[in-house]
């Protein structure tokens, strides 16, 4: 049986399947956060290397997203969606069976590869299925709510699984979900591809951008140990920047580039991706450090830490629903600027965490404030990123905004983990910490939150300056009138 999307019910079922899959992909970037102390003890991770459990996933995910989108356009979106789910499920099984830190990091990287095949294919199906305007805004509102809530829900689910089943189940839970989605896809989703494109793949471009980002992130993660001015750090940063520059050269010369650079002539698309990068840098690092603070400083177990994220999850879902309505009424730009300012305020509040603090005083208030900001950021930035694009640009625009957020997440965790480590000094959190060590650890977390607030504030500034007000107003007017909108350029 082959799925068709010619009725509202069929569209709704397809959106539910695609959103559920995206939820799983986003959840997996954060579900291991609460399990990190357990993983560190079981597999003998050092505190600095723990961030690679997160980064190996987000980095490969972000680096390969554009290639995944290109493959989906050429080979078929449903086919790549199903292939990616199989890779993702197999890597999840392998990760739970990992017997060493290296094996887990490699499995997480393959999870990222599977996610990079799934996510752009899914979002491309959404953007080409729902007509631009109010219909697409509602669909992307669901998508944005899933993306925003997935991070918080992942921590909650991770806490429950780690407490009652063991850390391995934060990975194994993906297997039955992924296989069920593979079974449903042929029934609910039609196959689609661009029949007019030749089947050329920009593998040099994909390799250059993925390797360049990986080298830069590794240099930042390892800089505290090697020294910021060391030959290793400076050399790796130079090599990473060189690979990214090579990517740009390859794109300029390639017959079918991974990213046609002319796409960036669209002002709103450019601005949305800059903001998406900064959202990722603040979001992923927030979940990472809040999870560590709850367990390593406040002494929460995995279940308590996971349940602590329940108010955050609910607040993101509610605010994302409100944001999708506001975007149709006032445009995406004012909603996005407001959302990023709220995220910055929440992280600034988090920077005041205390070694003898409490959940009510140090976590609940700032997490709710940041949650409302994230809900009001994810929806408008996704809509802005695809507003006014041609049908043949929809897949690329979808891949770009996903890439910006995932790469931002990897860079944010790497930078802020290095910042926290430089302030805290060498502390092994696996043993019982003295009051002085707890104070040092908390100082590191507070400084990381403060820098994260700076990223969010830059995001608000970028949204205000780089995104077209005319595009924003035009999208809102067209959505209310039920018409498509053309980008101002």
VODRENSE-251652 format. One record per residue (C-alpha): residue in three letters; x, y, z; residue number from 1. Coordinates in steps of 0.2 Angstrom, whole numbers, plus 2048, in hexadecimal, padded with zeros to 3 digits. Layout:
<votors>
- ala	X	Y	Z	NUM
...
</votors>
This chain:
<votors>
- unk	800	800	800	1
- unk	807	811	7FB	2
- unk	803	821	805	3
- unk	7FB	830	7FD	4
- unk	7F8	841	804	5
- unk	7E8	846	7FB	6
- unk	7DD	848	80A	7
- unk	7DE	852	81A	8
- unk	7DE	842	824	9
- unk	7EC	83B	81A	10
- unk	7F6	84B	81D	11
- unk	7F3	84A	82F	12
- unk	7F9	838	831	13
- unk	808	83C	827	14
- unk	80C	84B	831	15
- unk	80A	841	841	16
- unk	816	833	83B	17
- unk	823	840	835	18
- unk	822	84A	845	19
- unk	823	83B	850	20
- unk	833	836	846	21
- unk	83A	847	848	22
- unk	836	847	85B	23
- unk	840	837	85C	24
- unk	84F	83F	853	25
- unk	84F	84F	85E	26
- unk	84C	845	86E	27
- unk	85C	83B	86A	28
- unk	867	84A	86B	29
- unk	861	84D	87D	30
- unk	85B	83C	884	31
- unk	86D	837	889	32
- unk	86F	847	893	33
- unk	868	840	8A3	34
- unk	871	82F	8A0	35
- unk	882	838	89E	36
- unk	887	835	8B0	37
- unk	882	822	8AF	38
- unk	88A	820	89E	39
- unk	89A	829	8A5	40
- unk	89B	81D	8B3	41
- unk	897	80D	8A9	42
- unk	8A3	811	89A	43
- unk	8B0	81A	8A4	44
- unk	8AE	82B	89B	45
- unk	8B8	83A	8A1	46
- unk	8AE	84A	8A4	47
- unk	8B5	853	895	48
- unk	8B1	844	889	49
- unk	89F	843	88F	50
- unk	89A	851	883	51
- unk	89F	846	874	52
- unk	890	83A	878	53
- unk	885	849	873	54
- unk	891	851	866	55
- unk	894	841	85C	56
- unk	882	840	859	57
- unk	87E	852	855	58
- unk	88E	855	84B	59
- unk	88B	847	83F	60
- unk	879	84B	83E	61
- unk	87C	85E	83A	62
- unk	88B	85A	82E	63
- unk	881	84D	824	64
- unk	870	856	823	65
- unk	873	85F	813	66
- unk	879	84F	80A	67
- unk	86A	846	811	68
- unk	85E	853	80A	69
- unk	867	851	7F9	70
- unk	866	83E	7F9	71
- unk	853	83F	7FE	72
- unk	850	84B	7EF	73
- unk	859	83F	7E3	74
- unk	855	82D	7EA	75
- unk	844	830	7F1	76
- unk	83F	839	801	77
- unk	835	82A	808	78
- unk	843	81E	804	79
- unk	850	829	80D	80
- unk	844	82B	81C	81
- unk	843	818	81E	82
- unk	855	815	81B	83
- unk	85A	822	828	84
- unk	84E	81A	834	85
- unk	856	809	832	86
- unk	868	810	834	87
- unk	862	81A	843	88
- unk	85A	80B	84B	89
- unk	869	7FF	848	90
- unk	875	80C	850	91
- unk	869	80E	85F	92
- unk	86A	7FC	862	93
- unk	87D	7FC	860	94
- unk	87F	80B	86C	95
- unk	876	802	87A	96
- unk	881	7F3	878	97
- unk	891	7FD	878	98
- unk	89E	7F7	884	99
- unk	8AA	806	883	100
- unk	8AA	819	881	101
- unk	8B0	818	870	102
- unk	8A3	80B	86A	103
- unk	895	817	871	104
- unk	89C	826	868	105
- unk	89D	81D	858	106
- unk	88B	816	85A	107
- unk	885	828	85E	108
- unk	88D	82E	84E	109
- unk	884	821	843	110
- unk	874	826	84C	111
- unk	878	838	846	112
- unk	87A	831	834	113
- unk	869	829	835	114
- unk	861	839	83C	115
- unk	869	843	82E	116
- unk	860	838	821	117
- unk	850	838	82A	118
- unk	84D	84A	82F	119
- unk	84F	854	81F	120
- unk	845	847	815	121
- unk	837	849	822	122
- unk	837	85C	823	123
- unk	838	85D	810	124
- unk	828	852	80F	125
- unk	820	85E	81B	126
- unk	824	86E	812	127
- unk	81F	867	801	128
- unk	80F	85F	807	129
- unk	808	86E	810	130
- unk	804	87E	806	131
- unk	80E	88D	80B	132
- unk	804	898	816	133
- unk	7F9	894	825	134
- unk	7F8	881	821	135
- unk	80B	880	821	136
- unk	80D	88B	830	137
- unk	802	87F	83A	138
- unk	80C	870	834	139
- unk	81C	878	838	140
- unk	815	87E	848	141
- unk	813	86B	84C	142
- unk	825	868	846	143
- unk	82C	876	850	144
- unk	823	871	860	145
- unk	82A	85F	85D	146
- unk	83B	866	85B	147
- unk	83A	871	86A	148
- unk	832	865	876	149
- unk	83D	856	870	150
- unk	84C	85D	879	151
- unk	843	85E	88A	152
- unk	839	84E	887	153
- unk	849	845	883	154
- unk	850	84A	894	155
- unk	840	844	89D	156
- unk	83F	834	894	157
- unk	852	831	897	158
- unk	850	833	8A9	159
- unk	841	827	8AA	160
- unk	84B	81A	8A0	161
- unk	85B	81C	8A8	162
- unk	853	81A	8B9	163
- unk	848	80B	8B6	164
- unk	851	802	8A7	165
- unk	863	807	8A6	166
- unk	86C	814	89B	167
- unk	86C	808	88C	168
- unk	859	80A	88A	169
- unk	85B	81C	886	170
- unk	862	815	876	171
- unk	858	805	874	172
- unk	847	80E	875	173
- unk	84A	815	863	174
- unk	84B	803	85C	175
- unk	838	7FF	85D	176
- unk	833	811	859	177
- unk	83E	811	84A	178
- unk	838	801	843	179
- unk	826	805	845	180
- unk	829	815	83B	181
- unk	831	80B	82D	182
- unk	822	800	82D	183
- unk	815	80E	82C	184
- unk	81F	819	820	185
- unk	819	810	810	186
- unk	807	811	815	187
- unk	807	823	81A	188
- unk	814	82C	80F	189
- unk	815	82D	7FC	190
- unk	825	82B	7F3	191
- unk	82C	83B	7EC	192
- unk	83C	841	7E4	193
- unk	842	84E	7D7	194
- unk	842	845	7C7	195
- unk	84A	854	7BE	196
- unk	85A	853	7C7	197
- unk	869	849	7C2	198
- unk	870	83D	7CF	199
- unk	87F	845	7D4	200
- unk	885	846	7E6	201
- unk	891	853	7ED	202
- unk	89B	847	7F8	203
- unk	8AA	853	7F9	204
- unk	89F	861	7FF	205
- unk	897	856	80C	206
- unk	8A8	84F	812	207
- unk	8B0	860	813	208
- unk	8A2	868	81E	209
- unk	8A0	859	829	210
- unk	8B2	856	82C	211
- unk	8B5	869	82E	212
- unk	8A8	86A	83C	213
- unk	8AE	85B	844	214
- unk	8C0	861	845	215
- unk	8BA	872	84C	216
- unk	8AF	86A	85A	217
- unk	8BD	85E	85F	218
- unk	8C9	86C	860	219
- unk	8BE	876	86C	220
- unk	8B9	867	876	221
- unk	8CB	862	879	222
- unk	8D2	874	87A	223
- unk	8D1	874	88D	224
- unk	8DC	865	88E	225
- unk	8E8	869	880	226
- unk	8E8	87C	884	227
- unk	8DF	889	879	228
- unk	8F0	890	872	229
- unk	8F7	87F	86F	230
- unk	8FD	879	85E	231
- unk	8F0	86B	85F	232
- unk	8E1	877	862	233
- unk	8E7	885	856	234
- unk	8EC	878	848	235
- unk	8DB	86F	84A	236
- unk	8D1	87F	849	237
- unk	8DB	885	83A	238
- unk	8D8	874	832	239
- unk	8C5	874	835	240
- unk	8C3	886	82F	241
- unk	8CD	881	81F	242
- unk	8C1	872	81C	243
- unk	8B2	87D	81E	244
- unk	8BA	88A	812	245
- unk	8BD	87B	806	246
- unk	8AB	877	807	247
- unk	8A7	888	801	248
- unk	8B3	886	7F2	249
- unk	8AC	875	7EE	250
- unk	89A	87C	7EE	251
- unk	89F	88B	7E2	252
- unk	8A6	87E	7D6	253
- unk	89B	86F	7D7	254
- unk	88F	86C	7C9	255
- unk	881	867	7D6	256
- unk	887	86E	7E6	257
- unk	881	868	7F7	258
- unk	87C	87A	7FB	259
- unk	87A	886	7EC	260
- unk	881	895	7F4	261
- unk	875	8A0	7EA	262
- unk	867	89A	7F6	263
- unk	86F	8A5	803	264
- unk	869	8B4	7F9	265
- unk	859	8B2	802	266
- unk	85B	8BE	811	267
- unk	84E	8B6	81D	268
- unk	856	8A4	819	269
- unk	867	8AB	81E	270
- unk	861	8B3	82E	271
- unk	857	8A4	833	272
- unk	866	899	832	273
- unk	871	8A4	83C	274
- unk	863	8A5	849	275
- unk	861	892	848	276
- unk	874	88F	84B	277
- unk	872	89A	85B	278
- unk	863	891	861	279
- unk	86C	881	860	280
- unk	87B	888	869	281
- unk	870	88D	878	282
- unk	863	87F	878	283
- unk	86E	870	878	284
- unk	87A	877	885	285
- unk	86C	87C	890	286
- unk	865	86A	891	287
- unk	877	863	893	288
- unk	87C	86E	8A2	289
- unk	86B	86E	8AB	290
- unk	86C	85B	8AB	291
- unk	87D	85B	8B2	292
- unk	879	868	8BF	293
- unk	86A	85F	8C5	294
- unk	873	84E	8C7	295
- unk	885	853	8CB	296
- unk	881	862	8D6	297
- unk	86F	860	8DD	298
- unk	871	84D	8DE	299
- unk	862	849	8D4	300
- unk	861	837	8CE	301
- unk	85D	834	8BB	302
- unk	84A	833	8BE	303
- unk	849	843	8C8	304
- unk	853	84C	8BC	305
- unk	848	846	8AE	306
- unk	838	84A	8B6	307
- unk	83F	85C	8BA	308
- unk	83E	85F	8A7	309
- unk	82B	85C	8A7	310
- unk	826	86E	8A9	311
- unk	833	873	89C	312
- unk	82C	867	88F	313
- unk	81A	86C	892	314
- unk	81F	87F	891	315
- unk	827	87C	880	316
- unk	819	873	879	317
- unk	80C	880	87F	318
- unk	817	88F	879	319
- unk	81A	887	868	320
- unk	808	885	865	321
- unk	805	898	86A	322
- unk	814	89D	85F	323
- unk	80D	895	84F	324
- unk	7FD	89F	851	325
- unk	807	8AF	855	326
- unk	812	8AD	845	327
- unk	802	8AD	83B	328
- unk	7FC	8BC	843	329
- unk	80B	8C7	845	330
- unk	819	8BE	83B	331
- unk	828	8B4	840	332
- unk	834	8C1	843	333
- unk	82D	8C9	853	334
- unk	829	8B8	85A	335
- unk	83A	8B2	857	336
- unk	843	8C1	85F	337
- unk	838	8C0	86E	338
- unk	83B	8AD	870	339
- unk	84E	8B0	86F	340
- unk	84E	8BD	87C	341
- unk	844	8B2	888	342
- unk	851	8A4	885	343
- unk	85F	8B0	889	344
- unk	856	8B6	899	345
- unk	853	8A4	89E	346
- unk	865	89F	89C	347
- unk	86B	8AF	8A5	348
- unk	860	8AA	8B4	349
- unk	868	898	8B3	350
- unk	879	8A0	8B4	351
- unk	875	8A4	8C6	352
- unk	875	891	8CB	353
- unk	87B	88D	8DD	354
- unk	885	87E	8E3	355
- unk	878	87E	8F2	356
- unk	869	882	8E7	357
- unk	859	879	8E4	358
- unk	84E	874	8D6	359
- unk	841	881	8DA	360
- unk	84D	88F	8DC	361
- unk	85A	88C	8CF	362
- unk	852	882	8C1	363
- unk	83F	883	8C0	364
- unk	83D	896	8BD	365
- unk	84B	898	8B0	366
- unk	846	887	8A7	367
- unk	834	88D	8A4	368
- unk	83A	89E	89E	369
- unk	846	896	892	370
- unk	839	88A	88C	371
- unk	82C	897	887	372
- unk	83B	89F	87E	373
- unk	83F	88F	875	374
- unk	82D	88C	870	375
- unk	82C	89D	869	376
- unk	83D	89B	85F	377
- unk	83C	88A	857	378
- unk	82B	88D	84E	379
- unk	82F	89E	846	380
- unk	841	899	842	381
- unk	83B	88A	838	382
- unk	82D	894	82F	383
- unk	83A	8A2	82B	384
- unk	846	895	824	385
- unk	83A	88F	817	386
- unk	830	89E	813	387
- unk	830	8A4	801	388
- unk	83B	895	7FB	389
- unk	836	88D	7EA	390
- unk	830	87B	7EB	391
- unk	841	875	7E4	392
- unk	84A	87E	7F3	393
- unk	83E	877	801	394
- unk	84A	868	804	395
- unk	859	873	805	396
- unk	851	880	810	397
- unk	84B	872	81C	398
- unk	85D	86A	81C	399
- unk	865	87B	81F	400
- unk	85B	87F	82F	401
- unk	85D	86E	836	402
- unk	86F	86F	833	403
- unk	871	880	83B	404
- unk	868	87A	84B	405
- unk	872	86A	84C	406
- unk	883	871	849	407
- unk	87F	87F	855	408
- unk	87B	872	862	409
- unk	88B	869	85F	410
- unk	895	879	860	411
- unk	88C	880	86F	412
- unk	88F	870	879	413
- unk	8A1	870	874	414
- unk	8A4	882	878	415
- unk	89B	883	888	416
- unk	8A2	872	88F	417
- unk	8B3	87A	88C	418
- unk	8AE	88A	895	419
- unk	8A7	880	8A3	420
- unk	8B6	875	8A5	421
- unk	8C2	884	8A4	422
- unk	8B9	88C	8B3	423
- unk	8B6	87C	8BD	424
- unk	8C7	875	8BB	425
- unk	8CB	862	8BB	426
- unk	8BC	85A	8C5	427
- unk	8B7	847	8C3	428
- unk	8A5	848	8C8	429
- unk	8A4	835	8C9	430
- unk	8A9	835	8DB	431
- unk	8A2	83F	8EA	432
- unk	8A6	851	8E8	433
- unk	8AC	85D	8F6	434
- unk	8A3	86D	8F9	435
- unk	8B1	877	8F0	436
- unk	8B0	86B	8E1	437
- unk	89D	86D	8E0	438
- unk	89F	880	8E0	439
- unk	8AC	87F	8D2	440
- unk	8A1	874	8C8	441
- unk	892	880	8CA	442
- unk	89D	88F	8C6	443
- unk	8A1	886	8B5	444
- unk	88F	882	8B2	445
- unk	88A	894	8B6	446
- unk	897	89B	8AA	447
- unk	891	890	89C	448
- unk	87F	895	89F	449
- unk	885	8A8	89E	450
- unk	88E	8A5	88D	451
- unk	87F	89B	887	452
- unk	874	8AB	88B	453
- unk	880	8B5	880	454
- unk	87D	8A9	872	455
- unk	86A	8AB	874	456
- unk	86C	8BE	875	457
- unk	876	8BD	865	458
- unk	867	8B3	85D	459
- unk	85B	8C0	862	460
- unk	866	8CE	85A	461
- unk	868	8C3	84A	462
- unk	856	8C1	849	463
- unk	853	8D3	84A	464
- unk	860	8D8	83E	465
- unk	862	8CA	831	466
- unk	850	8C5	82E	467
- unk	845	8CF	822	468
- unk	836	8D8	82B	469
- unk	82E	8D9	81A	470
- unk	82F	8C6	818	471
- unk	828	8C4	829	472
- unk	819	8CF	826	473
- unk	816	8C8	815	474
- unk	815	8B6	81C	475
- unk	809	8BB	829	476
- unk	7FE	8C4	81D	477
- unk	7FE	8B6	810	478
- unk	7FB	8A9	81D	479
- unk	7EC	8B2	823	480
- unk	7E6	8B4	811	481
- unk	7EA	8A2	80D	482
- unk	7F7	8A6	7FF	483
- unk	80A	8A2	7FD	484
- unk	817	8AF	800	485
- unk	826	8B4	7F6	486
- unk	836	8B8	7FF	487
- unk	83C	8CA	7FE	488
- unk	84E	8C4	7FB	489
</votors>
